[in-house]
Amino acid sequence: MPEPDDQRLYFLLQRAAHRLRTTADRRCLAAAGVTTAQLGALFAVHDEAGVTQQQLARTLGLRESAVTGLVGRLTAAGLLAKRPHPREHRAVVLELTDAGTEALRAAQPEIDRFNTELREALGDDGFTGAATAMHRLAYWES
């Protein structure tokens, strides 16, 4: 393990993100049959009624081509449904299916457990500070 005074922030962020993502994916797959990327899309659709794939791509910070594949997999799994957009003839609106809503419900206890473990590992101040710092970095414009 590197020394605690390691200041290679980008490297450490990548390592931490990989470790967190693989752990969370394993747990979410076991609990709800979906990955964290799929959960992110389901939560975004849940939170923003009438979202289009283009809007979902912006929300998730992904290319539209990546979201097309993600939505295709979620639709094939019966977790999302597409319906025609009421005003834009080439766009579709994404909606959660009952199975998608159930996947979110099934994943929530594991998400809560994971966050509790992270809070215990970092302490309350560390957890809050890390969340604040990650939010700043996520929306940072250089």
Rosetta silent file (secondary structure, phi, psi, omega in degrees, C-alpha in Angstrom):
SEQUENCE: MPEPDDQRLYFLLQRAAHRLRTTADRRCLAAAGVTTAQLGALFAVHDEAGVTQQQLARTLGLRESAVTGLVGRLTAAGLLAKRPHPREHRAVVLELTDAGTEALRAAQPEIDRFNTELREALGDDGFTGAATAMHRLAYWES
SCORE:     score description
SCORE:     0.000 S_00000001
   1 L     0.000  137.167  178.950    0.000    0.000    0.000 S_00000001
   2 L   -64.462  160.561  177.938    1.364    3.492   -0.839 S_00000001
   3 L   -61.100  147.704  179.409    2.331    5.820    1.954 S_00000001
   4 L   -61.363  -19.132 -179.972   -0.558    7.818    3.473 S_00000001
   5 L   -89.892   11.963  177.445    1.096   11.023    2.308 S_00000001
   6 L   -58.887  123.154 -176.251    0.730    9.982   -1.360 S_00000001
   7 L  -108.636   15.122  179.486   -0.466   13.129   -3.159 S_00000001
   8 L   -80.045   78.192 -170.506   -1.155   11.630   -6.597 S_00000001
   9 H   -57.459  -48.429 -177.372   -4.814   12.652   -6.400 S_00000001
  10 H   -61.174  -44.447  177.812   -5.902   11.557   -9.872 S_00000001
  11 H   -59.967  -45.828 -179.299   -4.267    8.146   -9.446 S_00000001
  12 H   -65.682  -38.944  177.010   -5.846    7.713   -6.009 S_00000001
  13 H   -61.995  -42.757  179.215   -9.269    8.776   -7.303 S_00000001
  14 H   -63.893  -44.832  178.847   -9.046    6.198  -10.086 S_00000001
  15 H   -62.616  -45.541 -179.966   -8.001    3.431   -7.698 S_00000001
  16 H   -63.632  -43.552 -179.700  -10.703    4.340   -5.202 S_00000001
  17 H   -61.662  -42.525  179.389  -13.354    4.587   -7.930 S_00000001
  18 H   -63.591  -46.753 -179.238  -12.388    1.178   -9.311 S_00000001
  19 H   -61.737  -46.954 -179.664  -12.420   -0.451   -5.873 S_00000001
  20 H   -64.197  -43.416 -178.037  -15.754    1.140   -4.934 S_00000001
  21 H   -64.834  -44.478 -178.432  -17.364    0.345   -8.299 S_00000001
  22 H   -66.726  -39.364  177.643  -16.340   -3.313   -8.336 S_00000001
  23 H   -65.879  -47.497 -179.285  -17.473   -3.822   -4.744 S_00000001
  24 H   -65.792  -39.073  178.000  -20.754   -1.984   -5.275 S_00000001
  25 H   -59.998  -46.896 -179.679  -21.393   -3.796   -8.581 S_00000001
  26 H   -57.927  -45.997 -177.977  -20.921   -7.179   -6.914 S_00000001
  27 H   -68.920  -41.877 -179.100  -23.299   -6.255   -4.108 S_00000001
  28 H   -70.163  -35.376  174.898  -25.936   -4.648   -6.325 S_00000001
  29 H   -62.163  -42.199  179.788  -25.868   -7.578   -8.736 S_00000001
  30 H   -67.519  -39.214 -175.470  -26.458   -9.934   -5.814 S_00000001
  31 H   -80.772  -37.714 -170.651  -29.210   -7.787   -4.303 S_00000001
  32 H  -135.503   -2.036  178.646  -31.053   -6.572   -7.383 S_00000001
  33 L    75.478   17.859 -179.897  -29.515   -8.118  -10.504 S_00000001
  34 L  -134.214  154.914  176.624  -28.190   -4.788  -11.801 S_00000001
  35 L   -85.641  171.401  177.782  -24.847   -3.008  -11.892 S_00000001
  36 H   -65.981  -34.717  177.163  -24.175    0.428  -10.447 S_00000001
  37 H   -63.452  -43.576  178.184  -24.160    1.919  -13.969 S_00000001
  38 H   -65.514  -40.431  177.041  -27.593    0.415  -14.591 S_00000001
  39 H   -61.506  -41.286  178.467  -28.782    1.627  -11.187 S_00000001
  40 H   -57.486  -43.316  178.091  -27.566    5.129  -12.003 S_00000001
  41 H   -66.301  -42.992  179.532  -29.681    5.134  -15.144 S_00000001
  42 H   -62.875  -42.959  177.729  -32.704    3.729  -13.305 S_00000001
  43 H   -62.940  -41.256 -179.999  -32.402    6.347  -10.564 S_00000001
  44 H   -63.559  -41.647  177.951  -32.070    9.124  -13.160 S_00000001
  45 H   -66.894  -40.325  177.538  -35.195    7.943  -14.986 S_00000001
  46 H   -61.289  -42.319 -174.109  -37.008    7.632  -11.658 S_00000001
  47 H   -78.306  -23.253 -175.787  -35.957   11.142  -10.597 S_00000001
  48 L  -127.363   91.086 -179.194  -36.728   12.917  -13.880 S_00000001
  49 L   -58.402  136.714  176.690  -40.106   12.025  -15.336 S_00000001
  50 L    77.548   20.405 -178.694  -40.198   12.129  -19.115 S_00000001
  51 L   -69.012  141.334  174.644  -36.417   11.984  -19.579 S_00000001
  52 E   -96.344  168.937  177.741  -35.104   11.316  -23.088 S_00000001
  53 H   -62.242  -38.609  179.057  -31.980    9.307  -23.903 S_00000001
  54 H   -62.591  -44.238  177.878  -30.174   12.548  -24.776 S_00000001
  55 H   -65.878  -39.003  178.690  -31.081   14.061  -21.398 S_00000001
  56 H   -62.127  -41.319  178.169  -30.099   10.825  -19.653 S_00000001
  57 H   -59.361  -44.547  178.377  -26.683   10.962  -21.347 S_00000001
  58 H   -64.135  -44.227 -179.478  -26.144   14.496  -20.022 S_00000001
  59 H   -60.405  -42.303 -177.310  -27.316   13.539  -16.539 S_00000001
  60 H   -85.016  -10.618 -178.046  -24.980   10.526  -16.398 S_00000001
  61 L    70.281   34.429 -178.530  -22.078   12.314  -18.093 S_00000001
  62 L  -118.673  160.823  172.696  -21.923    9.669  -20.830 S_00000001
  63 L   -70.231  151.232  179.744  -21.875    9.741  -24.617 S_00000001
  64 H   -60.420  -33.987  179.262  -25.211    9.149  -26.267 S_00000001
  65 H   -64.189  -37.515  177.734  -23.838    5.985  -27.898 S_00000001
  66 H   -67.383  -39.416  179.742  -23.021    4.558  -24.458 S_00000001
  67 H   -69.729  -33.501  176.993  -26.482    5.434  -23.182 S_00000001
  68 H   -59.277  -45.682  177.646  -28.065    3.825  -26.238 S_00000001
  69 H   -65.295  -43.389  179.778  -26.418    0.527  -25.293 S_00000001
  70 H   -61.682  -46.981  179.363  -27.260    0.945  -21.608 S_00000001
  71 H   -64.956  -37.999  177.411  -30.908    1.737  -22.358 S_00000001
  72 H   -60.070  -43.706  179.218  -31.029   -1.192  -24.788 S_00000001
  73 H   -67.199  -41.316  179.975  -29.846   -3.590  -22.098 S_00000001
  74 H   -68.082  -35.459  177.257  -32.263   -2.157  -19.507 S_00000001
  75 H   -68.905  -45.151  179.047  -35.144   -2.332  -21.978 S_00000001
  76 H   -61.652  -33.012  178.992  -34.275   -5.913  -22.958 S_00000001
  77 L   -80.468   -4.024  178.664  -34.187   -6.811  -19.252 S_00000001
  78 L    79.136   17.823 -178.145  -37.663   -5.320  -18.825 S_00000001
  79 L   -94.170  -24.585  177.011  -36.488   -2.603  -16.423 S_00000001
  80 E  -127.367  153.285  173.161  -37.151    0.371  -18.710 S_00000001
  81 E  -127.525  149.889  176.246  -39.788    1.084  -21.325 S_00000001
  82 E  -110.351  141.319  171.820  -39.693    3.545  -24.210 S_00000001
  83 E  -137.350  156.466 -178.726  -42.637    5.531  -25.436 S_00000001
  84 E   -60.146  142.339  176.318  -42.878    8.171  -28.141 S_00000001
  85 L   -71.532  138.507 -175.621  -41.998   11.695  -27.073 S_00000001
  86 L   -66.654  -23.502 -176.835  -45.139   13.881  -27.117 S_00000001
  87 L  -121.788  -24.646 -177.072  -43.494   16.717  -29.105 S_00000001
  88 L  -108.310  109.225 -171.811  -40.298   15.403  -30.707 S_00000001
  89 L   -64.474  -23.175 -179.742  -41.073   12.767  -33.328 S_00000001
  90 L   -94.380   -7.967 -176.398  -37.540   11.267  -33.310 S_00000001
  91 L   -99.137  157.753  173.487  -37.166   11.128  -29.525 S_00000001
  92 E  -123.634  154.056  176.046  -38.446    8.624  -27.008 S_00000001
  93 E  -102.223  137.871  179.846  -39.311    9.077  -23.359 S_00000001
  94 E   -99.388  139.098  178.233  -37.910    6.580  -20.882 S_00000001
  95 E  -137.223  146.869  173.101  -39.999    5.180  -18.059 S_00000001
  96 E   -72.020  141.174  170.103  -39.371    2.680  -15.315 S_00000001
  97 L   -88.939  175.180  174.708  -41.312   -0.535  -15.554 S_00000001
  98 H   -59.494  -38.337  178.628  -42.629   -2.264  -12.459 S_00000001
  99 H   -66.371  -35.832  176.961  -39.529   -4.488  -12.625 S_00000001
 100 H   -65.697  -42.185  176.886  -37.310   -1.391  -12.787 S_00000001
 101 H   -63.156  -40.230  178.607  -39.022    0.068   -9.738 S_00000001
 102 H   -65.887  -38.051  178.085  -38.564   -3.269   -7.950 S_00000001
 103 H   -62.770  -41.939  176.634  -34.841   -3.325   -8.847 S_00000001
 104 H   -62.347  -43.998  179.843  -34.424    0.115   -7.259 S_00000001
 105 H   -62.842  -42.505 -178.410  -36.313   -1.030   -4.185 S_00000001
 106 H   -68.885  -32.191 -178.161  -34.241   -4.219   -3.925 S_00000001
 107 H   -79.684  -26.334 -172.441  -30.942   -2.344   -4.313 S_00000001
 108 H   -56.248  -45.008  178.486  -31.688    0.401   -1.779 S_00000001
 109 H   -60.664  -36.352  179.375  -30.860   -1.591    1.391 S_00000001
 110 H   -71.193  -37.777  175.626  -27.500   -2.609   -0.089 S_00000001
 111 H   -61.733  -44.985  178.911  -26.767    0.976   -1.132 S_00000001
 112 H   -62.040  -43.406  177.992  -27.595    2.113    2.391 S_00000001
 113 H   -61.334  -44.242 -178.731  -25.343   -0.603    3.896 S_00000001
 114 H   -62.751  -45.248  178.137  -22.488    0.333    1.576 S_00000001
 115 H   -63.834  -37.266  176.963  -22.770    4.037    2.468 S_00000001
 116 H   -62.658  -43.051  178.160  -22.862    3.144    6.167 S_00000001
 117 H   -64.328  -39.251  177.472  -19.644    1.147    5.758 S_00000001
 118 H   -65.628  -40.911  178.162  -18.006    4.033    3.905 S_00000001
 119 H   -62.679  -40.773  177.637  -19.098    6.447    6.647 S_00000001
 120 H   -65.428  -39.408 -178.851  -17.606    4.086    9.258 S_00000001
 121 H   -68.869  -35.675 -175.381  -14.355    3.792    7.296 S_00000001
 122 H   -99.143  -15.709 -171.772  -13.993    7.559    6.809 S_00000001
 123 H    79.623  159.077 -177.635  -15.711    8.885    9.932 S_00000001
 124 H   -58.385  -47.817 -179.287  -18.577   11.366    9.730 S_00000001
 125 H   -65.225  -41.349  178.902  -16.360   14.361    8.956 S_00000001
 126 H   -64.893  -40.911  179.828  -14.310   12.402    6.406 S_00000001
 127 H   -63.714  -48.691 -179.233  -17.429   11.056    4.707 S_00000001
 128 H   -64.630  -42.030  178.347  -19.036   14.498    4.500 S_00000001
 129 H   -63.713  -41.583  178.356  -15.779   16.084    3.381 S_00000001
 130 H   -64.936  -43.117  178.998  -15.234   13.435    0.704 S_00000001
 131 H   -61.995  -42.430  178.699  -18.805   13.827   -0.573 S_00000001
 132 H   -63.794  -45.118 -179.738  -18.378   17.607   -0.720 S_00000001
 133 H   -64.626  -43.044  179.733  -15.036   17.304   -2.516 S_00000001
 134 H   -64.688  -37.628  177.557  -16.368   14.741   -5.012 S_00000001
 135 H   -63.042  -45.010  178.463  -19.368   16.973   -5.744 S_00000001
 136 H   -59.774  -45.767 -179.658  -17.046   19.910   -6.410 S_00000001
 137 H   -66.923  -36.767 -179.584  -14.871   17.812   -8.706 S_00000001
 138 H   -63.676  -29.626 -177.129  -17.865   16.315  -10.503 S_00000001
 139 L  -113.159   12.909  179.989  -19.082   19.794  -11.443 S_00000001
 140 L   -69.575  136.466  174.785  -15.697   21.496  -11.763 S_00000001
 141 L  -118.483  109.514 -177.544  -15.136   23.439  -14.951 S_00000001
 142 L   -82.339    0.000    0.000  -11.456   23.893  -15.685 S_00000001
